[in-house]
Amino acid sequence: MSTSSARQPLQFAYWVPNVSGGLVISQIEQRTHWGAEYNRQLAKIAEQAGFDYALTQIRFTAGYGAENQHESVTFSQDLLSHTTKLKVIAALLPGPWNPVLAAKQIATISHLYGPRIAVNIVSGWFRGEFKAIGEPWLDHEERYLRSEEFIRCLRGIWREEHFTFAGDFYRFRDYALKPKPLNPLPEIFQGGSSRAARDMAARVSDWYFTNGNTPEGVAKQVADIQTKARQQQHAVKIGLNGFVIARETEAQAQAVLAEIIVKANPDAVKGFQHEVKNAGSASPEGEGNWAASSFDDLVQYNDGFKTNLIGTPQQIAERIMALKHAGVDLLLLAFLHFQEDVAFFGREVIPLVRELERQEEAAAVL
């Protein structure tokens, strides 16, 4: 268990549906919309419900229901303008972005809305997307090396008065960014479940996102990354993906899950499966985020069903605590009907989690 997991309240984030198609590859009704007005209202609901972060997605090409995609940084700025406490994480893809553009964009947003903007560095897994937009496709290790340089440059530009860097992908000579972002500086998130992803997070990232998993599975990842982080004298916190189906009864929740899978779009899921398996097999260990994912798992993009946040509020709260004990600091959550389900989660689940945390803290004092 990480120290932060043991002592700090678990934090909650939600996937911003700034991409059409919802968060499952299924024909089931999803009362969720990718548009601006829906997402502005959702951000206000999430803030009121007790969520700490919102994560915008970055897509450049259609696929798997994502015909429409709003750009992440601009969309994040809009959500910040309609909230007062919520932190918004903008996804950035090295290649289309370079570090100086990102550093300047995020610094300006920090001054406009206060230090509530963060970034998620996405190394990329979909070769077809890179080809479509004319970006070179690097191999697995090179993509993570580039992302690491990107993070080092972002942090250096934000921290140092005059930044100099000579890497394989980026070079800076005595560069001075003014104004710097407001303090505290923007947090840097990254994702991935491969060895290269964990190693990178252990060296440079503030937060590490991983795909949905059981408490036992995520505990192994946490142990690996935290051991490596300590060796690097670095601190990193852990975020875990999950898909929530909270209903009054377990039977109702399981019925929703069954309907999602029955109504899955098989061609789209198999296409997604083909691409992610190719991406994983390109890693030196021949694995990746979706190495052990079944067809049913892949109906939810990031293995969210594996986290098993499906049932009554009490069941979900207890499972959340098990994940916290495994070393998770933040849950990144997706829902079927975002506005209604986020409100329900905030009203019925988060208070139970906070009560369980208080009980454990009181027991530890005795």
Residue pairs with C-beta under 8 A, 6 or more apart in sequence:
1 325
1 326
1 327
2 222
2 226
2 237
2 238
2 327
2 329
4 237
4 329
5 238
5 324
5 325
5 326
5 327
5 328
5 329
8 329
9 354
9 357
10 320
10 324
10 328
10 329
10 330
10 331
10 353
10 357
11 52
11 53
11 329
11 330
11 331
12 50
12 51
12 52
12 53
12 330
12 331
12 333
12 350
13 51
13 52
13 53
13 54
13 55
13 89
13 239
13 330
13 331
13 332
13 333
14 42
14 46
14 51
14 53
14 54
14 55
14 332
14 333
14 334
14 335
14 338
14 342
15 23
15 55
15 57
15 332
15 333
15 334
16 39
16 42
16 43
16 54
16 55
16 56
16 57
16 75
16 76
16 79
16 88
17 23
17 32
17 33
17 34
17 38
17 39
17 42
17 57
17 338
18 34
18 39
18 56
18 57
18 69
18 70
18 72
18 75
19 34
19 57
19 59
19 66
19 68
19 69
19 70
20 33
20 34
20 65
20 66
20 67
20 68
20 69
21 34
21 64
21 65
21 66
21 67
22 30
22 32
22 65
22 336
23 30
23 32
23 243
23 300
23 301
23 304
23 334
23 335
23 336
24 30
24 243
24 260
24 264
24 299
24 300
24 301
24 334
24 336
25 64
25 65
25 264
25 265
25 268
25 269
25 272
25 298
25 299
25 300
25 301
26 260
26 261
26 263
26 264
26 265
26 299
27 263
27 264
27 265
28 259
28 260
28 263
28 336
30 336
30 337
31 336
31 337
31 338
31 339
31 340
32 38
32 335
32 336
32 337
32 338
32 339
33 39
34 68
34 69
34 70
36 70
36 75
36 78
38 339
39 75
39 78
39 79
40 78
40 79
40 82
41 339
42 338
42 339
42 342
43 54
43 79
43 82
43 83
43 86
43 88
44 82
44 83
45 339
45 342
45 343
45 346
46 54
46 86
46 342
46 346
47 83
47 84
47 85
47 86
48 343
48 346
49 342
49 343
49 345
49 346
49 347
49 350
50 346
50 350
51 86
51 342
51 346
52 86
52 87
52 330
53 86
53 87
53 88
53 89
53 118
53 330
53 332
54 76
54 79
54 86
54 87
54 88
54 89
55 88
55 89
55 91
55 120
55 189
55 332
56 70
56 72
56 73
56 75
56 76
56 79
56 88
56 89
56 90
56 91
57 69
57 72
57 91
58 69
58 71
58 72
58 91
58 92
58 93
58 122
59 66
59 69
59 129
60 69
60 93
60 96
60 129
60 132
60 133
61 126
61 128
61 129
61 132
61 133
62 68
62 69
63 126
63 128
63 268
63 271
63 272
64 268
64 269
64 271
64 272
64 301
65 265
65 268
72 90
72 91
72 92
73 90
73 92
73 102
73 105
73 106
73 109
75 90
76 88
76 89
76 90
76 109
76 117
77 109
77 112
77 113
77 117
79 86
79 88
80 86
80 88
80 109
80 112
80 113
80 116
80 117
81 112
81 113
83 116
85 116
86 116
87 116
87 117
87 118
87 187
88 116
88 117
88 118
89 118
89 119
89 120
89 187
89 189
90 106
90 117
90 118
90 119
90 120
91 119
91 120
91 122
92 102
92 119
92 120
92 121
92 122
92 150
93 122
93 124
94 121
94 123
94 124
94 143
94 146
94 147
94 150
94 169
95 124
95 130
95 135
95 136
95 146
96 133
96 135
97 150
98 170
99 149
99 150
99 153
99 154
99 157
99 170
99 172
100 153
100 157
100 172
100 175
100 177
102 119
102 150
102 154
103 153
103 154
103 157
103 158
103 177
104 177
106 117
106 119
106 154
106 181
106 186
107 158
107 177
107 179
107 180
107 181
109 117
110 117
110 181
110 182
110 186
111 179
111 181
111 182
114 182
115 181
115 182
115 183
115 184
115 185
115 186
117 181
117 186
118 186
118 187
118 188
118 189
119 154
119 186
119 187
119 188
119 189
120 189
120 190
120 191
120 209
121 147
121 150
121 151
121 188
121 189
121 190
121 205
122 190
122 191
123 143
123 144
123 146
123 147
123 190
123 191
123 192
123 197
124 130
124 143
125 275
125 276
125 279
125 288
125 289
126 275
126 279
127 137
127 275
127 278
127 279
128 275
130 136
130 137
131 137
138 146
139 282
140 194
140 196
140 279
140 282
140 283
140 284
140 288
141 196
141 283
141 284
144 192
144 194
144 196
144 197
144 199
144 200
145 168
145 169
146 168
146 169
147 190
147 200
148 200
148 203
148 204
149 165
149 167
149 168
149 169
149 170
150 169
150 170
151 188
151 190
151 200
151 204
151 205
152 165
152 167
152 204
153 163
153 165
153 167
153 170
153 172
154 188
155 185
155 188
155 204
156 163
156 165
156 172
157 163
157 172
157 175
157 177
158 177
158 180
158 181
158 185
158 186
159 180
159 185
161 176
162 174
162 175
162 176
163 172
163 174
163 175
163 176
163 177
164 172
164 173
164 174
164 175
165 171
165 172
187 206
187 207
188 204
188 205
188 206
188 207
189 205
189 206
189 207
189 208
189 209
189 239
190 197
190 200
190 201
190 205
190 207
190 208
190 209
191 197
191 208
191 209
191 210
191 289
192 198
192 200
192 201
192 208
192 209
192 210
192 288
192 289
193 210
193 211
193 221
193 287
193 288
193 289
193 291
194 280
194 283
194 285
194 287
194 288
194 289
195 283
195 284
195 285
196 283
196 284
197 208
198 208
198 221
198 224
198 225
198 228
199 228
201 207
201 208
201 225
201 229
201 236
202 225
202 226
202 228
202 229
202 231
202 232
202 234
202 236
203 228
203 229
203 232
203 234
204 234
205 236
206 235
206 236
206 237
207 236
207 237
207 238
207 239
207 329
207 330
208 225
208 236
208 237
208 238
208 239
209 239
209 240
209 241
209 332
210 218
210 221
210 238
210 239
210 240
210 241
210 289
211 241
211 289
211 290
211 293
211 302
211 303
211 306
212 240
212 241
212 242
212 243
212 297
212 300
212 302
212 303
212 304
212 305
212 306
212 307
213 221
213 240
213 303
213 306
213 307
214 306
214 307
214 308
215 319
215 322
215 323
215 325
215 326
216 326
217 306
218 238
218 240
218 323
218 326
218 327
218 328
219 326
219 327
221 238
222 238
222 326
222 327
222 328
223 327
225 236
225 238
226 236
226 327
229 235
229 236
237 329
237 330
238 327
238 328
238 329
238 330
239 328
239 329
239 330
239 331
239 332
240 307
240 323
240 328
240 330
240 331
240 332
241 302
241 303
241 304
241 307
241 332
241 333
241 334
242 304
242 307
242 309
242 331
242 332
242 333
242 334
243 300
243 304
243 305
243 307
243 309
243 310
243 333
243 334
243 335
244 309
244 310
244 316
244 333
244 334
244 335
244 341
244 345
244 349
245 253
245 256
245 257
245 309
245 310
245 311
245 336
246 253
246 309
246 311
246 312
246 313
246 316
246 341
246 344
246 345
246 348
246 349
247 253
247 256
247 311
247 312
248 312
249 312
250 311
250 312
250 315
253 310
253 311
253 312
254 310
254 311
256 336
257 305
257 310
260 299
260 300
260 336
261 296
261 299
264 295
264 296
264 299
269 295
269 298
269 299
270 295
272 298
272 301
273 290
273 293
273 295
273 298
276 288
276 289
276 290
276 293
276 298
277 290
279 288
279 289
280 286
280 287
280 288
280 289
280 290
280 291
281 288
282 288
289 302
289 303
290 297
290 298
290 303
293 303
296 305
297 303
297 305
297 306
299 305
300 334
302 334
304 333
304 334
307 319
307 323
307 331
308 319
309 316
309 319
309 320
309 331
309 333
310 316
311 319
313 348
313 349
313 352
314 352
316 349
317 349
317 352
317 353
317 356
318 356
320 331
320 349
320 353
321 353
321 356
321 357
321 360
323 331
324 357
333 345
335 341
335 342
335 345
